[in-house]
Amino acid sequence: MSQIYDTCVIGLGIAGLTASLYLLRQKVNVLAIGREIGGQLMKIPHIENYPGVGVVKGSDIINKILGELYKYGFKFIIDEVVKVEKVEDIFKIITRSGREYYSRSVICTTGKSPIKLNVDGEDRFLGRGVSYCVICDAALFKGKTVLYVSGSDPHVEFSLDTLLKTCSKVYWIPRVKIRDVEDRYREYLESGKLQILDNCNVVKIDGDVKVRRVLIKINGELKYLDVDGVFIEIGYRVDTGYISHLVKVNEKGEIVVDELCRTSVDGIFAAGDVTSIPYKQAIIAAGQGAIAALSACEYLSKKYGLKIRKVDWSIK
Ligand SMILES: Cc1cc2nc3c(=O)[nH]c(=O)nc-3n(C[C@H](O)[C@H](O)[C@H](O)COP(=O)(O)OP(=O)(O)OC[C@H]3O[C@@H](n4cnc5c(N)ncnc54)[C@H](O)[C@@H]3O)c2cc1C
């Protein structure tokens, strides 16, 4: 067995970075692994509800946290964790590139990702016409024709308003019906700028270097639509397949945690959008990252005698 880290943080979004910062301040030997730096926040042009910073780019918050982390000698690996195994009291972390790492504790902060349509061309044209975030990418489609596929997301109307303001034509497949649509969008419907496609599915996304058209099935008939972009906002999912054989997950696959971000397995903690806590917000992910890190310190202190500085102002 090679080097054994005290804690392995999986995921480098705001939850994972905050957990790493708290661990490094406690002089814990941390290994952080993530598919990319920053997670969802990197894709959000205007983040609200993060106290103390006003309305800023999500990446501004991430860059500030990174600046603090580097002062503590933060090291991370860009890779995807495909499996965590328990070998007696040690956790073996296996990555997509085939590497194996060992750690005394694990903090899972792998967030959530958009649900796909799972149609031909969707992956091929990602970033070349296919997008999962209207507020992030609408500006790239100024004056263009787009298809918008929506689910039950609370932001549907906001996204649709954004597309109607930006694009010249919007085809809309509302997978979940929204009330009073005809009244609200009457002007756009009458002018033909907005066209609602009921009883419709996307079969294929097609193009050359970028999206040029989509094949749809509408009322049972196949038909091509010429479009420059396809926006898909049909919800988010967590992917906990790398650890769900070890810890308890709920019906959505979220890792079940208690108020100290402990999971059903000693030594494994979780924080942020990947957990069973329902409020998916940046400040909550960061707060949970801090809690998970302190809980991991407590665990390492009790089990392995790690010396920690108490960070607790609770009434004794
Ligand atoms: C469009 C949009 C707008 C939003 N607006 C706001 C807002 O205004 N205010 C607000 O407070 N919140 C907002 N949020 C929510 C906020 O972005 C999230 O709650 C927060 O970013 C979650 O952080 P996280 O670290 O838990 O997860 P994430 O940011 O999802 O980070 C998880 C990271 O883990 C990586 N990962 C996943 N699986 C693995 C694996 N197996 N191995 C390695 N790495 C892995 C992912 O690639 C990702 O980088 C918004 C979200 C979206 C999508």
The ligand as an SDF file (V2000), in Angstrom:
LIG
                    3D

 53 58  0  0  0  0  0  0  0  0999 V2000
  -27.9420   27.4450  -13.2650 C   0  0  0  0  0  0  0  0  0  0  0  0
  -27.6780   27.4560  -11.7560 C   0  0  0  0  0  0  0  0  0  0  0  0
  -27.8040   28.6420  -11.0420 C   0  0  0  0  0  0  0  0  0  0  0  0
  -27.5500   28.6550   -9.6620 C   0  0  0  0  0  0  0  0  0  0  0  0
  -27.6610   29.8340   -8.9780 N   0  0  0  0  0  0  0  0  0  0  0  0
  -27.3760   29.8720   -7.6670 C   0  0  0  0  0  0  0  0  0  0  0  0
  -27.4350   31.1010   -6.9270 C   0  0  0  0  0  0  0  0  0  0  0  0
  -27.7230   32.1700   -7.4830 O   0  0  0  0  0  0  0  0  0  0  0  0
  -27.1650   31.0640   -5.5840 N   0  0  0  0  0  0  0  0  0  0  0  0
  -26.7960   29.9050   -4.9410 C   0  0  0  0  0  0  0  0  0  0  0  0
  -26.5440   29.9560   -3.7470 O   0  0  0  0  0  0  0  0  0  0  0  0
  -26.7190   28.7280   -5.6140 N   0  0  0  0  0  0  0  0  0  0  0  0
  -27.0000   28.6760   -6.9560 C   0  0  0  0  0  0  0  0  0  0  0  0
  -26.9300   27.4840   -7.6270 N   0  0  0  0  0  0  0  0  0  0  0  0
  -26.6160   26.2630   -6.8610 C   0  0  0  0  0  0  0  0  0  0  0  0
  -25.1090   26.1610   -6.5550 C   0  0  0  0  0  0  0  0  0  0  0  0
  -24.3720   26.3500   -7.7460 O   0  0  0  0  0  0  0  0  0  0  0  0
  -24.8260   24.7730   -5.9730 C   0  0  0  0  0  0  0  0  0  0  0  0
  -25.6330   24.5640   -4.8350 O   0  0  0  0  0  0  0  0  0  0  0  0
  -23.3570   24.6160   -5.5450 C   0  0  0  0  0  0  0  0  0  0  0  0
  -22.4950   25.0420   -6.5740 O   0  0  0  0  0  0  0  0  0  0  0  0
  -23.1030   23.1470   -5.1830 C   0  0  0  0  0  0  0  0  0  0  0  0
  -21.7380   22.9790   -4.9110 O   0  0  0  0  0  0  0  0  0  0  0  0
  -21.1260   21.5110   -4.6720 P   0  0  0  0  0  0  0  0  0  0  0  0
  -19.6890   21.7190   -4.3800 O   0  0  0  0  0  0  0  0  0  0  0  0
  -21.9610   20.7660   -3.7070 O   0  0  0  0  0  0  0  0  0  0  0  0
  -21.3070   20.7270   -6.0520 O   0  0  0  0  0  0  0  0  0  0  0  0
  -20.7900   21.0370   -7.5320 P   0  0  0  0  0  0  0  0  0  0  0  0
  -20.6190   22.4880   -7.7680 O   0  0  0  0  0  0  0  0  0  0  0  0
  -21.7260   20.2600   -8.4120 O   0  0  0  0  0  0  0  0  0  0  0  0
  -19.3310   20.3930   -7.5770 O   0  0  0  0  0  0  0  0  0  0  0  0
  -19.1320   19.0170   -7.5820 C   0  0  0  0  0  0  0  0  0  0  0  0
  -17.8970   18.6900   -8.3900 C   0  0  0  0  0  0  0  0  0  0  0  0
  -17.6000   17.2850   -8.2650 O   0  0  0  0  0  0  0  0  0  0  0  0
  -17.2280   16.7680   -9.5450 C   0  0  0  0  0  0  0  0  0  0  0  0
  -17.5050   15.3300   -9.5750 N   0  0  0  0  0  0  0  0  0  0  0  0
  -18.7020   14.7040   -9.7050 C   0  0  0  0  0  0  0  0  0  0  0  0
  -18.5300   13.3650   -9.6560 N   0  0  0  0  0  0  0  0  0  0  0  0
  -17.1960   13.1450   -9.4890 C   0  0  0  0  0  0  0  0  0  0  0  0
  -16.3990   11.9770   -9.3690 C   0  0  0  0  0  0  0  0  0  0  0  0
  -16.9430   10.7570   -9.3850 N   0  0  0  0  0  0  0  0  0  0  0  0
  -15.0680   12.1210   -9.2240 N   0  0  0  0  0  0  0  0  0  0  0  0
  -14.4930   13.3570   -9.1770 C   0  0  0  0  0  0  0  0  0  0  0  0
  -15.2010   14.5150   -9.2930 N   0  0  0  0  0  0  0  0  0  0  0  0
  -16.5390   14.3990   -9.4370 C   0  0  0  0  0  0  0  0  0  0  0  0
  -18.0940   17.5470  -10.5340 C   0  0  0  0  0  0  0  0  0  0  0  0
  -17.5230   17.4790  -11.8350 O   0  0  0  0  0  0  0  0  0  0  0  0
  -18.0550   18.9530   -9.8900 C   0  0  0  0  0  0  0  0  0  0  0  0
  -16.9560   19.6780  -10.3650 O   0  0  0  0  0  0  0  0  0  0  0  0
  -27.1690   27.4430   -8.9950 C   0  0  0  0  0  0  0  0  0  0  0  0
  -27.0220   26.2560   -9.7340 C   0  0  0  0  0  0  0  0  0  0  0  0
  -27.2630   26.2630  -11.1070 C   0  0  0  0  0  0  0  0  0  0  0  0
  -27.0960   24.9790  -11.8940 C   0  0  0  0  0  0  0  0  0  0  0  0
  1  2  1  0
  2  3  1  0
  2 52  2  0
  3  4  2  0
  4  5  1  0
  4 50  1  0
  5  6  2  0
  6  7  1  0
  6 13  1  0
  7  8  2  0
  7  9  1  0
  9 10  1  0
 10 11  2  0
 10 12  1  0
 12 13  2  0
 13 14  1  0
 14 15  1  0
 14 50  1  0
 15 16  1  0
 16 17  1  0
 16 18  1  0
 18 19  1  0
 18 20  1  0
 20 21  1  0
 20 22  1  0
 22 23  1  0
 23 24  1  0
 24 25  2  0
 24 26  1  0
 24 27  1  0
 27 28  1  0
 28 29  2  0
 28 30  1  0
 28 31  1  0
 31 32  1  0
 32 33  1  0
 33 34  1  0
 33 48  1  0
 34 35  1  0
 35 36  1  0
 35 46  1  0
 36 37  1  0
 36 45  1  0
 37 38  2  0
 38 39  1  0
 39 40  1  0
 39 45  2  0
 40 41  1  0
 40 42  2  0
 42 43  1  0
 43 44  2  0
 44 45  1  0
 46 47  1  0
 46 48  1  0
 48 49  1  0
 50 51  2  0
 51 52  1  0
 52 53  1  0
M  END
$$$$
